[in-house]
């Protein structure tokens, strides 16, 4: 199968690689290189048999997580929980997405930053 995307993971020597059917985490520290299937579309009960991954992007605020998209849904994946998406959002696209960018909304902290928390300050 042809590789579609790659991204660094939680460790600088861990690399995510994706194909249309799965996301694999490679540990470059090991000899020989070790790998872990983080998500397999064909084996997952949350995906239809005809679905394929079209794009993957690492989460900008959590290096253990990444987002992936099929033609039917968005998937939040976590390398610590292989095989099971942390979150799925069914959203049928007109065409398969080719690019993905993640953004944080809100202040992110209690009482600090714009739009976050309560209280004065």
Secondary structure by P-SEA (a helix, b strand, c coil): cccccccccccccbbbbbcccbbbbbccccccbbbbccccccccccccccccccccccccccccbbbbbcccbbbbbbccccccccccccccccccccbbbbbbccccccccccccccccc
